[in-house]
């Protein structure tokens, strides 16, 4: 029996990388974010969708052409990203 956990979404390396990029660099357009975290942006897009669904990211859609999507961290997402950054520091010791 597989046990689902709220942490399971973060088991994917791209998910943690997305959170860390947004923590460090702030909100950015979805296409730029996906290009920054992976060469194959389809996987990154799927991970962004999963993080949006988990309530860790926000998405603001432009109302004017070209329609663009700006991605940012929710407060919960920021807290999780800060913990991931702290884990990274510990592992580098």
PyMOL commands that set and color helices and strands:
alter all, ss='L'
color gray80, all
select helices_A, chain A and resi 6-11+13-25+30-37+41-53+75-92
alter helices_A, ss='H'
color red, helices_A
select strands_A, chain A and resi 28-29+57-61+69-73
alter strands_A, ss='S'
color yellow, strands_A
deselect
rebuild
show_as cartoon
